[in-house]
Amino acid sequence: MAVTPEFPSDLLAGQEELHQIRSELLALLKRLPWSVVPLDGFSDTGGWRKVERPASPGWTEDEQAEVEKLRRRELELAVFVSGHRYWKEVATPDVVSARMLLKHVHEQRAGE
């Protein structure tokens, strides 16, 4: 098992919140209608893969605002995590491995 580097607490917190925001956004998008605007349903059985969609009532203004808020926060956190000063301390060949460890450090902690 690889040794987990000592990540700064703000970087760990940012990564954890990023996981949480992405999870919330994914759950919200799964609940919402397939189209942001109202559209009729359709069926395409002539292609190589059958595609069907029921009519979509579209998203409410509140739903659109919630998606926008989560996406904006997701972007802020992604920029924070990827641009964190810690990455300047990591040797160039090790950056990708360290970033992957950071992405999965919450799984390691849950397993302990």
Helices and strands as residue ranges (DSSP letters): H 9-31, E 42-44, E 51-53, H 61-82, G 85-88, G 92-94, H 95-111
